[in-house]
Amino acid sequence: MAHKCLNCGATSDERVLFACVYQDEQLHVCVKCLPVLIHGAH
């Protein structure tokens, strides 16, 4: 099973992904989208 960024859909073959758990579901976010999720889109 390929992991994908929950925001942009990038795979672990394309970018580094960070894993997180929300409501007992494992999710992944890539290094490009992480700042957007933390700080919001400008």
PDB file with SEQRES, HELIX, SHEET and CRYST1 records, atoms N, CA, C and O in Angstrom:
SEQRES   1 A   42  MET ALA HIS LYS CYS LEU ASN CYS GLY ALA THR SER ASP          
SEQRES   2 A   42  GLU ARG VAL LEU PHE ALA CYS VAL TYR GLN ASP GLU GLN          
SEQRES   3 A   42  LEU HIS VAL CYS VAL LYS CYS LEU PRO VAL LEU ILE HIS          
SEQRES   4 A   42  GLY ALA HIS                                                  
HELIX    1 AA1 LEU A   34  HIS A   39  1                                   6    
SHEET    1 AA1 2 LEU A  17  TYR A  22  0                                        
SHEET    2 AA1 2 GLU A  25  CYS A  30 -1                                        
CRYST1    1.000    1.000    1.000  90.00  90.00  90.00 P 1           1          
ATOM      1  N   MET A   1       0.846  -1.186   0.000  1.00  0.00           N  
ATOM      2  CA  MET A   1       0.000   0.000   0.000  1.00  0.00           C  
ATOM      3  C   MET A   1       0.886   1.243   0.000  1.00  0.00           C  
ATOM      4  O   MET A   1       1.714   1.414   0.895  1.00  0.00           O  
ATOM      5  N   ALA A   2       0.722   2.089  -0.975  1.00  0.00           N  
ATOM      6  CA  ALA A   2       1.501   3.324  -1.058  1.00  0.00           C  
ATOM      7  C   ALA A   2       0.841   4.397  -0.196  1.00  0.00           C  
ATOM      8  O   ALA A   2      -0.368   4.618  -0.268  1.00  0.00           O  
ATOM      9  N   HIS A   3       1.654   5.050   0.611  1.00  0.00           N  
ATOM     10  CA  HIS A   3       1.140   6.140   1.431  1.00  0.00           C  
ATOM     11  C   HIS A   3       1.104   7.406   0.591  1.00  0.00           C  
ATOM     12  O   HIS A   3       1.978   7.635  -0.246  1.00  0.00           O  
ATOM     13  N   LYS A   4       0.074   8.236   0.823  1.00  0.00           N  
ATOM     14  CA  LYS A   4      -0.083   9.485   0.082  1.00  0.00           C  
ATOM     15  C   LYS A   4      -0.350  10.630   1.046  1.00  0.00           C  
ATOM     16  O   LYS A   4      -0.948  10.441   2.105  1.00  0.00           O  
ATOM     17  N   CYS A   5       0.100  11.817   0.665  1.00  0.00           N  
ATOM     18  CA  CYS A   5      -0.161  13.029   1.437  1.00  0.00           C  
ATOM     19  C   CYS A   5      -1.665  13.296   1.457  1.00  0.00           C  
ATOM     20  O   CYS A   5      -2.318  13.251   0.414  1.00  0.00           O  
ATOM     21  N   LEU A   6      -2.209  13.571   2.632  1.00  0.00           N  
ATOM     22  CA  LEU A   6      -3.643  13.823   2.741  1.00  0.00           C  
ATOM     23  C   LEU A   6      -4.051  15.131   2.077  1.00  0.00           C  
ATOM     24  O   LEU A   6      -5.229  15.326   1.779  1.00  0.00           O  
ATOM     25  N   ASN A   7      -3.103  16.029   1.840  1.00  0.00           N  
ATOM     26  CA  ASN A   7      -3.423  17.329   1.250  1.00  0.00           C  
ATOM     27  C   ASN A   7      -3.256  17.341  -0.272  1.00  0.00           C  
ATOM     28  O   ASN A   7      -4.171  17.749  -0.987  1.00  0.00           O  
ATOM     29  N   CYS A   8      -2.100  16.899  -0.773  1.00  0.00           N  
ATOM     30  CA  CYS A   8      -1.815  17.022  -2.210  1.00  0.00           C  
ATOM     31  C   CYS A   8      -1.769  15.687  -2.944  1.00  0.00           C  
ATOM     32  O   CYS A   8      -1.790  15.661  -4.174  1.00  0.00           O  
ATOM     33  N   GLY A   9      -1.707  14.581  -2.213  1.00  0.00           N  
ATOM     34  CA  GLY A   9      -1.686  13.272  -2.851  1.00  0.00           C  
ATOM     35  C   GLY A   9      -0.310  12.766  -3.252  1.00  0.00           C  
ATOM     36  O   GLY A   9      -0.203  11.704  -3.864  1.00  0.00           O  
ATOM     37  N   ALA A  10       0.758  13.511  -2.918  1.00  0.00           N  
ATOM     38  CA  ALA A  10       2.117  13.062  -3.239  1.00  0.00           C  
ATOM     39  C   ALA A  10       2.413  11.757  -2.503  1.00  0.00           C  
ATOM     40  O   ALA A  10       1.976  11.559  -1.370  1.00  0.00           O  
ATOM     41  N   THR A  11       3.156  10.877  -3.158  1.00  0.00           N  
ATOM     42  CA  THR A  11       3.509   9.592  -2.550  1.00  0.00           C  
ATOM     43  C   THR A  11       4.878   9.672  -1.886  1.00  0.00           C  
ATOM     44  O   THR A  11       5.606  10.654  -2.039  1.00  0.00           O  
ATOM     45  N   SER A  12       5.209   8.628  -1.153  1.00  0.00           N  
ATOM     46  CA  SER A  12       6.515   8.572  -0.491  1.00  0.00           C  
ATOM     47  C   SER A  12       7.648   8.397  -1.496  1.00  0.00           C  
ATOM     48  O   SER A  12       8.814   8.570  -1.140  1.00  0.00           O  
ATOM     49  N   ASP A  13       7.332   8.061  -2.734  1.00  0.00           N  
ATOM     50  CA  ASP A  13       8.347   8.014  -3.790  1.00  0.00           C  
ATOM     51  C   ASP A  13       8.697   9.418  -4.276  1.00  0.00           C  
ATOM     52  O   ASP A  13       9.779   9.636  -4.820  1.00  0.00           O  
ATOM     53  N   GLU A  14       7.780  10.371  -4.080  1.00  0.00           N  
ATOM     54  CA  GLU A  14       7.974  11.740  -4.557  1.00  0.00           C  
ATOM     55  C   GLU A  14       8.534  12.679  -3.493  1.00  0.00           C  
ATOM     56  O   GLU A  14       9.369  13.534  -3.788  1.00  0.00           O  
ATOM     57  N   ARG A  15       8.071  12.515  -2.252  1.00  0.00           N  
ATOM     58  CA  ARG A  15       8.460  13.411  -1.161  1.00  0.00           C  
ATOM     59  C   ARG A  15       8.531  12.638   0.153  1.00  0.00           C  
ATOM     60  O   ARG A  15       7.995  11.536   0.275  1.00  0.00           O  
ATOM     61  N   VAL A  16       9.198  13.234   1.121  1.00  0.00           N  
ATOM     62  CA  VAL A  16       9.207  12.684   2.478  1.00  0.00           C  
ATOM     63  C   VAL A  16       7.819  12.901   3.072  1.00  0.00           C  
ATOM     64  O   VAL A  16       7.261  13.994   2.977  1.00  0.00           O  
ATOM     65  N   LEU A  17       7.266  11.856   3.686  1.00  0.00           N  
ATOM     66  CA  LEU A  17       5.960  11.941   4.328  1.00  0.00           C  
ATOM     67  C   LEU A  17       6.100  11.755   5.830  1.00  0.00           C  
ATOM     68  O   LEU A  17       6.884  10.929   6.296  1.00  0.00           O  
ATOM     69  N   PHE A  18       5.330  12.533   6.581  1.00  0.00           N  
ATOM     70  CA  PHE A  18       5.249  12.373   8.027  1.00  0.00           C  
ATOM     71  C   PHE A  18       3.931  11.686   8.351  1.00  0.00           C  
ATOM     72  O   PHE A  18       2.893  12.019   7.780  1.00  0.00           O  
ATOM     73  N   ALA A  19       3.978  10.724   9.269  1.00  0.00           N  
ATOM     74  CA  ALA A  19       2.777  10.000   9.676  1.00  0.00           C  
ATOM     75  C   ALA A  19       2.175  10.665  10.908  1.00  0.00           C  
ATOM     76  O   ALA A  19       2.893  11.163  11.775  1.00  0.00           O  
ATOM     77  N   CYS A  20       0.847  10.664  10.971  1.00  0.00           N  
ATOM     78  CA  CYS A  20       0.138  11.152  12.149  1.00  0.00           C  
ATOM     79  C   CYS A  20      -1.120  10.304  12.316  1.00  0.00           C  
ATOM     80  O   CYS A  20      -1.552   9.619  11.389  1.00  0.00           O  
ATOM     81  N   VAL A  21      -1.689  10.361  13.495  1.00  0.00           N  
ATOM     82  CA  VAL A  21      -2.906   9.606  13.778  1.00  0.00           C  
ATOM     83  C   VAL A  21      -3.976  10.587  14.230  1.00  0.00           C  
ATOM     84  O   VAL A  21      -3.745  11.407  15.118  1.00  0.00           O  
ATOM     85  N   TYR A  22      -5.149  10.497  13.613  1.00  0.00           N  
ATOM     86  CA  TYR A  22      -6.289  11.332  13.977  1.00  0.00           C  
ATOM     87  C   TYR A  22      -7.516  10.443  14.027  1.00  0.00           C  
ATOM     88  O   TYR A  22      -7.854   9.786  13.042  1.00  0.00           O  
ATOM     89  N   GLN A  23      -8.180  10.421  15.162  1.00  0.00           N  
ATOM     90  CA  GLN A  23      -9.359   9.587  15.379  1.00  0.00           C  
ATOM     91  C   GLN A  23      -9.091   8.136  14.988  1.00  0.00           C  
ATOM     92  O   GLN A  23      -9.884   7.510  14.285  1.00  0.00           O  
ATOM     93  N   ASP A  24      -7.954   7.614  15.460  1.00  0.00           N  
ATOM     94  CA  ASP A  24      -7.525   6.232  15.227  1.00  0.00           C  
ATOM     95  C   ASP A  24      -7.271   5.903  13.758  1.00  0.00           C  
ATOM     96  O   ASP A  24      -7.208   4.727  13.401  1.00  0.00           O  
ATOM     97  N   GLU A  25      -7.124   6.906  12.905  1.00  0.00           N  
ATOM     98  CA  GLU A  25      -6.800   6.692  11.495  1.00  0.00           C  
ATOM     99  C   GLU A  25      -5.406   7.239  11.227  1.00  0.00           C  
ATOM    100  O   GLU A  25      -5.112   8.387  11.560  1.00  0.00           O  
ATOM    101  N   GLN A  26      -4.543   6.418  10.625  1.00  0.00           N  
ATOM    102  CA  GLN A  26      -3.194   6.869  10.294  1.00  0.00           C  
ATOM    103  C   GLN A  26      -3.230   7.667   9.001  1.00  0.00           C  
ATOM    104  O   GLN A  26      -3.703   7.183   7.972  1.00  0.00           O  
ATOM    105  N   LEU A  27      -2.726   8.890   9.063  1.00  0.00           N  
ATOM    106  CA  LEU A  27      -2.689   9.797   7.923  1.00  0.00           C  
ATOM    107  C   LEU A  27      -1.253  10.192   7.654  1.00  0.00           C  
ATOM    108  O   LEU A  27      -0.385  10.010   8.508  1.00  0.00           O  
ATOM    109  N   HIS A  28      -0.994  10.738   6.463  1.00  0.00           N  
ATOM    110  CA  HIS A  28       0.352  11.169   6.096  1.00  0.00           C  
ATOM    111  C   HIS A  28       0.287  12.554   5.483  1.00  0.00           C  
ATOM    112  O   HIS A  28      -0.667  12.892   4.782  1.00  0.00           O  
ATOM    113  N   VAL A  29       1.311  13.351   5.754  1.00  0.00           N  
ATOM    114  CA  VAL A  29       1.417  14.684   5.168  1.00  0.00           C  
ATOM    115  C   VAL A  29       2.850  14.866   4.686  1.00  0.00           C  
ATOM    116  O   VAL A  29       3.792  14.463   5.368  1.00  0.00           O  
ATOM    117  N   CYS A  30       3.019  15.477   3.503  1.00  0.00           N  
ATOM    118  CA  CYS A  30       4.359  15.639   2.937  1.00  0.00           C  
ATOM    119  C   CYS A  30       5.016  16.915   3.462  1.00  0.00           C  
ATOM    120  O   CYS A  30       4.358  17.779   4.042  1.00  0.00           O  
ATOM    121  N   VAL A  31       6.322  17.011   3.246  1.00  0.00           N  
ATOM    122  CA  VAL A  31       7.091  18.152   3.745  1.00  0.00           C  
ATOM    123  C   VAL A  31       6.657  19.464   3.091  1.00  0.00           C  
ATOM    124  O   VAL A  31       6.829  20.526   3.689  1.00  0.00           O  
ATOM    125  N   LYS A  32       6.111  19.417   1.905  1.00  0.00           N  
ATOM    126  CA  LYS A  32       5.656  20.640   1.229  1.00  0.00           C  
ATOM    127  C   LYS A  32       4.346  21.150   1.830  1.00  0.00           C  
ATOM    128  O   LYS A  32       4.149  22.361   1.942  1.00  0.00           O  
ATOM    129  N   CYS A  33       3.465  20.256   2.210  1.00  0.00           N  
ATOM    130  CA  CYS A  33       2.152  20.643   2.732  1.00  0.00           C  
ATOM    131  C   CYS A  33       2.142  20.891   4.236  1.00  0.00           C  
ATOM    132  O   CYS A  33       1.241  21.568   4.731  1.00  0.00           O  
ATOM    133  N   LEU A  34       3.097  20.375   4.966  1.00  0.00           N  
ATOM    134  CA  LEU A  34       3.103  20.523   6.421  1.00  0.00           C  
ATOM    135  C   LEU A  34       3.040  21.985   6.860  1.00  0.00           C  
ATOM    136  O   LEU A  34       2.217  22.307   7.717  1.00  0.00           O  
ATOM    137  N   PRO A  35       3.874  22.899   6.314  1.00  0.00           N  
ATOM    138  CA  PRO A  35       3.780  24.304   6.738  1.00  0.00           C  
ATOM    139  C   PRO A  35       2.411  24.927   6.445  1.00  0.00           C  
ATOM    140  O   PRO A  35       1.926  25.748   7.224  1.00  0.00           O  
ATOM    141  N   VAL A  36       1.793  24.543   5.336  1.00  0.00           N  
ATOM    142  CA  VAL A  36       0.471  25.068   4.992  1.00  0.00           C  
ATOM    143  C   VAL A  36      -0.554  24.614   6.022  1.00  0.00           C  
ATOM    144  O   VAL A  36      -1.414  25.397   6.425  1.00  0.00           O  
ATOM    145  N   LEU A  37      -0.471  23.363   6.451  1.00  0.00           N  
ATOM    146  CA  LEU A  37      -1.413  22.851   7.442  1.00  0.00           C  
ATOM    147  C   LEU A  37      -1.188  23.484   8.810  1.00  0.00           C  
ATOM    148  O   LEU A  37      -2.141  23.676   9.565  1.00  0.00           O  
ATOM    149  N   ILE A  38       0.057  23.809   9.138  1.00  0.00           N  
ATOM    150  CA  ILE A  38       0.362  24.428  10.427  1.00  0.00           C  
ATOM    151  C   ILE A  38      -0.021  25.907  10.437  1.00  0.00           C  
ATOM    152  O   ILE A  38      -0.685  26.375  11.361  1.00  0.00           O  
ATOM    153  N   HIS A  39       0.399  26.637   9.410  1.00  0.00           N  
ATOM    154  CA  HIS A  39       0.260  28.094   9.396  1.00  0.00           C  
ATOM    155  C   HIS A  39      -0.918  28.593   8.574  1.00  0.00           C  
ATOM    156  O   HIS A  39      -1.289  29.761   8.687  1.00  0.00           O  
ATOM    157  N   GLY A  40      -1.508  27.749   7.759  1.00  0.00           N  
ATOM    158  CA  GLY A  40      -2.606  28.157   6.887  1.00  0.00           C  
ATOM    159  C   GLY A  40      -2.089  28.724   5.579  1.00  0.00           C  
ATOM    160  O   GLY A  40      -0.950  29.182   5.493  1.00  0.00           O  
ATOM    161  N   ALA A  41      -2.930  28.688   4.573  1.00  0.00           N  
ATOM    162  CA  ALA A  41      -2.559  29.233   3.259  1.00  0.00           C  
ATOM    163  C   ALA A  41      -2.655  30.752   3.304  1.00  0.00           C  
ATOM    164  O   ALA A  41      -3.558  31.311   3.926  1.00  0.00           O  
ATOM    165  N   HIS A  42      -1.727  31.400   2.647  1.00  0.00           N  
ATOM    166  CA  HIS A  42      -1.722  32.872   2.627  1.00  0.00           C  
ATOM    167  C   HIS A  42      -2.183  33.374   1.296  1.00  0.00           C  
ATOM    168  O   HIS A  42      -2.248  34.584   1.081  1.00  0.00           O  
TER     169      HIS A  42                                                      
END                                                                             
